[in-house]
Amino acid sequence: MSAHDLLEQSEALYRAIGVAVVRFQQVEQWLAEELAIVLRMREKDDQFLVSAAMSYGQKVDLLVELFPKRSTRALANLPPVDIKVVQGALSTAEEYRNRIVHSFYAVECEDQGRWTRLKGTLK
């Protein structure tokens, strides 16, 4: 593999990692917005408070707890929502983001034309 090809592959990898991270941030912002609605927080800045004050997992847990109790009127004209399915999807998104962000990426020693993802574990 030429240095130019390796540079192109590197840039594509960096872009893909960045896209995944930014898309997850958007999911997290939507989660904060929905949580602010369920908490009956009316100001736009309240969404940013929710986002800053709580971890992603805390937001998911609180939404799962409050949604069935507080969302009935707002969703009267929409199909029913299975909050456990939503919880699973949000957890999967977080796991995917964490796998990407907390991995190490390197060019393989045996095959200089191939990137590999390495993830250490304590197990």
N, C-alpha and C positions, 0 to 999 in steps of 0.2 A: 504494500500500500504506500502510496506517495504521501509526502507531508501535506500536500494540498487536500488529498482525500481525507486524511486524518483530521485536518482542520475543519473540513466541511462536516464530517461526522460529529466532531466535538460540538460545533455550533448547533447542529440539529438536536443533539442530546440536551444541551443547555436550554435551548428553546422549549423542548418538550417538558423538561422539568419545570421551567418557569410557567408554562401554560397550565400544568397540573396544579401548581401552587396557587396561581391567581384564580383559577376556577374554583378551587376549594375555598379560597377567601370569599368568593361570591356566594357560595353555598352557606358559609358561616354568617355572612351579612344577611342573607334571606332568613336564616334561622333566627337571628337577633330581631329582625323586623317582625316576624310572626310571633315571637315571644313577647315583644313589646305590645303587639295588638292584643294578645291573650291576657297580658297584664294590665290592659286598658291604659297604657301610656300613650298619650295623645301627641306629644311633641316629637318632632323628627329627631332632635338631639337625644331623646330617651333611648332610641335604638342604639346610638353609639355608646351610651352609658351601659346598656345591657351587654353590648359587645365587649366593652373594655373591662367590665366588672366580673365577668364569668368566663370560665374555661368553656371550650366547645362541649365537652362532656356534661358539664353542669347545665348548659343551655338545653341540651337534648333531654336530660333527665327532668328538668323543670317543665319543658314543653309537654313531655309525655304525661307528667302528673296533672298539669293544669288543662290541657287541651280538651279532654272529655268533659270536664266540668264547665268550661267557659266558652266553648265554641259553637254551641247549638244554634243560637240565634243568627250568628254571622254566616253559618253554612247552610241555612234552611233551604236555599235553592240550588245547592251543589250536591253532587253524589257523596255518599258517606265516605269517611276517611278512616282507615284502619291505622290507628296511631302506632301500633306495634310494627306494621310494615314500614311506616315512615321512620321509626326508630332504627330498624334494621338497616335501611338504606343510608341513613345519616351516619350510623356506626361504620358501615362498609366504606363510605366516602372518607371518613377519618382514618381508617386503617390503610386505605390506599395512599392517601397523602403522606402518612407517617412512613410507609414503606419506601416511598420515593425520597422524602426529605432526609430520612435517617439511614440511608444507604450510602455506600462509597462506590463510585464509578471509576473504572480504570480500564486501560487497554490491556488485553490479555498478553502475557509474556510469550506464550506459545504461538499465538495468532495475532500479530500486530495490527491486523485489519479488523479486529473485533473488540467492541466494548463489552464489559461485563459489569454486573451489579453485584456488590458484595454486601452482606449484612451479617454482622456479628450477633451472637446470641449467648446468653448465660446458661441456657438449658443444656 
